[in-house]
Amino acid sequence: MKKINYLDTIKSPVITEKATGLSELNKVVFKVHEGASKHSIKKNIEKIFKVNVIKINTINNKPKSKVVRGKLGKRSGFKKAVVTLKKGQTIDLATGV
């Protein structure tokens, strides 16, 4: 398997109502590379944002079929990671890296 650059592991933060509600519990949600492991996600988030990660939960969202203007299309799937941070630490997603 090809080695993934640490900046390519984390694609983008997920900003939804549910993800914003998780921020009260010291949790942040990111879209990540499909081949990334929990260990590599933890290491890279600690390296980029300089925080302590306690736990990582990953979710694979499957691709879905969708009909657009009478034609069958496909919405791509993705992997997301719910990152639990040490109490008192936060990642400010509005400012960027």
N, C-alpha and C positions, 0 to 999 in steps of 0.2 A: 504494500500500500504506500502511496505517495505521502511524504511528510507534509503536514499543513503548517504554514507560517502562523505564528501566534497572533498576529493582527488579523488574519483571515478566519480564525476560529469563530470569533464573535462577529456576526454580520450586522445586527442592529438591535436596539431595545424594542420591546413590545409595549406600546402605549395604548392600553385599553382600560375600560372601567374596572374590570376584574384585576388587572395587573396593578393599577393604581391603588386599589384596595389592599393588595398584598404588601404594599410599601409600609403600611402601619405595623406589619409583623416582621420588619427588616428583611423583606424578600424583594428581589428584582428579577424581571423576566427578560430574557434575551433570545433572539433568533440566532442559532448557531449552525455551523457547518454540519452536514449530515454524517460525516465520518468522525466527528469529534467525540472523544470519550469524556466521562465525567472527570477523570483525573486531569486531562489536558485543559478542559474548560476551567476547572478550579485554579490551576496553575496560571493560566493566561489572564483570568480576571484579577487575580491577586497582583500579577505583574503590571497590568495596564492601569488599574484604578487604585492600587496600593491600599487594599482593604483585606481583612481576614474573612475567608469563606468557611462557614461551618458545614454546609450541606449543599448538594446539588441534586435536583430532580430533573430528569429529562423526559420529554414527551415527543413522540413522532406523530405529526399530523399527516395523514395519508392524502395523496392527490385525489381530487374530486372531479367528477364529470359535470359539465354545465352546458346548457343550451343557450346560445347567444344568436339572435336573429335567425332561428331555425337551424343553425348548424351546431353540431356537437363539438364542444371544446373541452379542454382539460385545465383545471387550476392546479398549479404545482404544489406538491407537498413540501413540508419543511420540518425541521427539528427545533424545538425550543427548550430552554433550560430555565428552571426556577432556582435562583441562587439565594440561599439564606446567609445573611451576613452576621457577623458578631454584633452583639447588642451595643448600641450607641454609634455604629458606623453606618454611613449612607453613601450612595452613589448618586450624584446630581446629574440626571440625564439631560437636563436642559442646556447645560454648558458644553457638553461634548467632552472629548478626551483631551 
